[in-house]
């Protein structure tokens, strides 16, 4: 006789999360593909767009996306060739560089975001009441803090990174 409980709620939770994620990505992919963006391309440019001065240190971008440093370099190389991102040297640390969203990158996001946000609303946020959504977001943040604590690396600009007063 097995001591395992295949009806364990922990298995249900992770199974549901996996199914929801796969379903959402399948729903979002056609819009991203039409805009010429892969899932990781979109994640990269949206993270840059939502960051202070629309830029992140490459190491912070790697941490936020969960990519290795070489993986994020390849993504940024590709996005740079497309003109969606550019690199900037860090003025205070010669070893570091920033990925910066370009005007073309913002324009590409402007083409994809209306339909993407409608899809998000249709199959996720719009299904929840405001209190359910707030609780859901709180739960996700609590889980993220444990499983991906670096997911917000660079989200707040430090004094050293801020532009000098004019």
Number of C-alpha atoms within 10 A of each C-alpha: 3 5 5 7 8 10 8 9 10 10 12 12 11 11 12 12 12 12 11 14 12 12 12 15 12 11 15 17 15 14 19 21 13 11 15 13 19 15 12 13 18 19 15 22 26 17 20 24 19 13 19 16 13 18 26 29 21 21 19 21 29 22 20 21 19 14 15 13 14 10 13 23 17 12 17 23 16 14 20 18 11 13 14 21 27 18 18 15 13 13 11 10 8 8 8 13 17 19 27 24 27 20 12 13 22 17 12 17 20 11 14 18 16 12 14 18 12 13 17 16 13 11 14 13 17 13 12 14 10 11 9 12 15 12 13 14 13 12 12 11 14 12 12 14 13 9 10 14 14 17 17 17 18 20 17 11 15 9 8 9 15 10 9 7 4 3
